[in-house]
Amino acid sequence: MNIVISAHFDLARPVMSIKLDNQQLSGLVDNFAGVFAAYQISRKTGTPVYFTNFEELEYDGAIDVATSLDKENTIVIVLDTILEKDAQGKAATITNAYGIETEKLKEKFADNIHFIDGFFEEKEDETWIYGHQFGFKTFYIGIPIPNDYHTTDNHVSLEAIDTIVHLLENLINELK
């Protein structure tokens, strides 16, 4: 089974920059927290990453990627952010699972990952494209952020990103 990660990098005006220092990523971290974590997990595991564009519009990037992958032998992990309140105190969330039984994952990762059964904001991320429209096995993993999506006064600690990378490394190994 091939595993790929999809993270989108849309950036909307009026954001002119995002700050990264030795402690955190600050600014419009929605989207870019996933991009930073995807890069790291790819370097650690060799898992291919597709950085897609236009998720905030009509999902053109995800559609383009989906048409290039073998849906019979591929699991797509969509990596993005989720509000801290929806993560319920956990380091990450998993939701929007298409074609993947999450029960075994819940047993192994429930201490660190909050599993949201069913579809959370069903049509608001790329799992809708990969799973619903194209029939891939897919799920969404969310990195908790404190403030609302698309706000420019947000932040995520590098420790939180490193924790997600560690969890993803274990998840990928479990899925293989």
N, C-alpha and C positions, 0 to 999 in steps of 0.2 A: 504494500500500500504506500503510495506517495503522499507525503504531507507537504502542503504549502501554506504560507502565511500571507494574508492580504491585509495591508494597512493603507489607509488613504492619507494623502498629504494636502488636501485642499486648504487653501489659505485665503481668507476673504479680507477685503478692505474693511476697516481702516487700519488694520494691523501692519505696522511697518517693520516690526522685529519681534523675536521671541528670545528671551534671555536664558542662557544656560550657565550656571556657575558650579562650584564644587559641591553644592548642596541640593539644588533644585532646578527645575525647568519652570520658567515663569512667563505669564502672558496668556496667549491663546493656546493652551496646552492640549485642548481637545484636538484630536488628530495627531499632533506631534508626539505625545507621550507614547502612542502606539507605534509610530515610526521609529522612535529611539529604541523601544523594547524589541521591535521586530529586527532591527539591524543587529542588536546584540545577540538575540537567540539564533539568528542565522550564522553569525560568526562562531558561536559555540557548538552548534549542531550540524551545520551545513544545510539546514532546511532552507529551501528557496523562498524568497519573499517577493511579492509583487506589490510595489508601491503604486496605488491607483489614484487617479484624479477624477474629479467631477462627481464624487459621492454626494456632495451637497446639492447636486442638480439632478441628473437622470441616471446616475450610476454608470456612465459610459466606460470608465476605467474597469470596473468589475465585469461588465458585459464583455469587454474586449478580452480580459483575462480568461473568463469562463469559456469563451469560444476556442481558446488555445489549449485547454487542458483535457485530459482523458478522464471523463467523469466516472467511469467504472472503477478506476484505480486511484482516485485522488480524494483526500480529505482536505478541505480548505478551512483553516482557522482564521477567522476575522478578528483582528486585534485593534481595539479602540479604547475609548474611555467610557466610564459610567459614573453617575453621581454617587458620592460616598453614602448617601442615605439609602440608595438602592443596593449597595454592597453589604449592608447590615454588619459593619465592623470587620469584614473579611478583607484579605489582601487583593482579591479579584472576584469577578463573577463569571459564571458561564450560563448562557441562555441561548435561545433561538437555535436549538439543535435540530438539524434535519438529517434523518437517516442514521443517527448515532444514538445508541442506548447509553444514557448517562449514569445509570445505576452503579456500575462498577467504578466509574470515575468519582461518583459521590462518595462511595465507600472509602476510597483511597485519599481523596483530597478535601473532604468536607471541613477539616479543621482550618483550612486556609482559603477555600473558595466557596462563595455563596452560589448555590445553584438555583436559578429561577426557572421553574418548570414552565413549559409552554413557550409562548412567544412574547417577548418583552419588546415593546415598541416595534412590532412585527415588520413594518415596512420602512423602518428608519435606518437600516444599515445593510451592508452588502450580503448578509446571510439571505436576505430576501431574494437577491439576484442568484447567488450561487445555489441555494437550496430549493427555493420555491420555483424560480423561473427555469433553472438549468438542471435541477435534479442531483446536485452534488451532495455528498455527505459534508456537512459543515456545522460549525457552531461559532458563537461569539464569545470572546473573552474580553471583559472590561476591566480597565485600570481605574480605580476610584479617584475622582477629582472632587474638591470641596464645593466649588461654585458651579453655576449653571453652564451648560454647554455653550460654546461660542462666545463666552465672556472673555474679555481681555485682561481681567484681574485674577486669573486663576493660577494655580501652581500644582506641581506634583514633585515630591522629593525623589532624588536619585536613588535613595534606598528603596522606595516603593517600586521604581522601575526595575531595580536589581532583583527585588523579590518576585516580580512578575516573570522575569527572565528565568529565574530558578524554577518557579512553578511550571512555566512552559516547557523547560527542558525535561522535567519529570513527566509532564503530560505527553509530550511527543514520544518519549521512550515508552510510555504505557500504551500509546496508540499503535506503535510499531509492533 
